[in-house]
Amino acid sequence: MTGQKAAKQLEQLAQQIDHHEERYRAGEPEISDAAFDEIWDSYRQLADELGVDARQRVDARPGADHSDGFVTVEHRIPMLSLEKLSPNRRDSHGELVSISDQLDAWYLRRRKDLDLAEDAALELVVEPKIDGISASLLYEKGRLVRAVTRGDGKKGDDITRQVRASGAVPERLGKRGNFEIRGELYWPRSAFGAYNEKLRASGDKTIVNPRNGCAGMMKRKDPSGLGDVGIAAFLYQVAWAEGIQLPETQSGVLDWLAELGAPVYSDEFLRAGNADAAFEYCEGYHERRLTLEFDIDGMVIKIDDLSCYDRLGGTGHHPHWGVAYKFPPEQKPTKLLGVSVQVGKSGKLTPVAELEPVFVGGTQVSRASLHNFVELERKDVRIKDTVLVEKAGEIIPQVVAVVPELRPKGTCRIKRPADCPTCATAVVEEDIFIYCPNPECPDQVRERLRHFASRIAMDIEGFGAVLVDQVVSALDVSRPDQLFSLTTEQLSGLERMGKKSADNAMAGLAAAKERGLSKVLTGLSIRHVGTSMAEDLATHFEAATALLSFAERYCDGDDDAVQLVAPDKSTDRGVIEGLARKSADSIFAELNSAQLRGIFEGLRAAGVRLDVLESQLVSVEGVDGKTFVLTGTLPTLKRTDAGDRIKKAGGKVSGSVSKKTDFLVAGQDAGSKLAKAEKLGVNVLDESTLLKMLGD
Ligand code: IVH
């Protein structure tokens, strides 16, 4: 491969990673974790070969999962990922390297890093890798005081109330010292099944899998009732401690935690004398995992002696003291009968494999995603090929690879479509994707309306995909603003729609009018505008009128407007958070189109709020840019609400006091944080002073 071609391929892989991370964060993953890992591994391998600088690599940043309405807490010690042993790793001659060879190589590297003599022991601990959501739990003098999600690894969301209400971890652990424990929250299979059964019985949508379900439960704003759903935890690490003597080994920590009464599953971890024993234990779990009460997606192999950890260090992405062994998801061969093309909400054309039905991952599969045409060409998938199909969890099945030995004679490469299969408009290519540029394409219209009404956008209750399809086909609705002119009579006249459902949908529409600009922008299916870009645009412009007039100036080439987005060639990024020049060209062109202007006009006329909700407004002088820490019980506000108010005014909320803290807001029973703030000379406020600062 030429250097130029390799660089282009690396860029495409990075774009795929960005895209799938965004989908994952939006709660709508398009591919399985295993498929994502494969893209990730290809990226890592190519980036290594090209010697890409660590700071420019996408694998140097941990993923993010911040949710609105949760207070952000900075982790005292970052929550990193683990390096993975990958089934797809190849050596410099292109030969696949087996997992056991990779583990041997990892073990030897660590021995070398530690300067160990050939006959010196280096014990390992092997634990199941629970497929849940990781959390960091702070215990002060034996009491649980805070629980935080992993977030982007540096800061996460405060889920203390949710974790407490769930009863997944002990409220008290030991009596002395302060310590931060890391672990995994998960939903045991039986409890998850029972919950889904209830949903099914009441005609509600069931939850896709226990991990998504657990994440959803922990992001419930109102945690009441969480104690009944059966969320559990597996605690495996003490990240930080003061005032107590910790054991010197990982196995000792697990025993210690178990003695204190923490859930650690003593039966499931092993002390192994070398890499071979660790590998054998992992292999045994291919069968054993099926009998467990919880989903595991692999095993974690850790060095037992904790005193080695600092010496071994790590990268910004993972520590060197541990490594993850991942289970391969089930794969089955089947025949590729044809490739159809689906048109998405923004006109993206996705190739879909039409397969000879095959039973894989617990269900019959006859269609599978081929993701995009770059991916399809990379795998060189051809009609009549035998392909391997994989279905991890309950996510969309996908074609993993072709079995080249079984290719019949006379096959030919699949051509990229030149025209949209639905409306025959000539397609356009952008990055790794192909688009139908016709906004009136019937498939796009339907998908856009479904998206507009969906939970991540306007969250129109009572307006599911089926009703959207009905209003498109029976009532000729083609634009989101037209939804707001529908009447109860029209809706109740639709097939299988009673008066009650129609009333519900109408109430859903009325409530959705109040969502504010960022949700409207998320819902309009503007290319490159996902949830976070929509928030960045809404925060910057505050109202649709300002945004649209800026779009017009930008498209006219107005110097000031262009400067605002890209003041400097070297950074290619201006003052609008998250917005780079290349996406700006496309976003503002779309916002400036007659189609989008018409929709905004229609939404305005229907009474939909097109400004940033007051509660979302930023920048209160004196608070903006300042870092606050909240401690103790405040007289009127809950700490989470006080944190929300501070964040909305442009301030930051951190979980721990440091020299960077500007203000400590202290309530009743403020403990060690107050003492530390006083020691560091940090300003201490009470609630009423905070409220004054916030303008109350
Ligand atoms: S140790 C530096 N042990 O797997 C992170 N992690 O891919 C060290 N996980 O973020 C974590 N079970 O959420 C560790 N027994 C276990 C685990 C475990 C599940 C998760 C955890 C972590 C991810 C790393």
Residues whose N, C-alpha, C, O or C-beta is under 5 A from the ligand:
A	BS01	IVH	L80 S81 L82 E127 P128 K129 I130 S134 E184 Y236 V300 P319
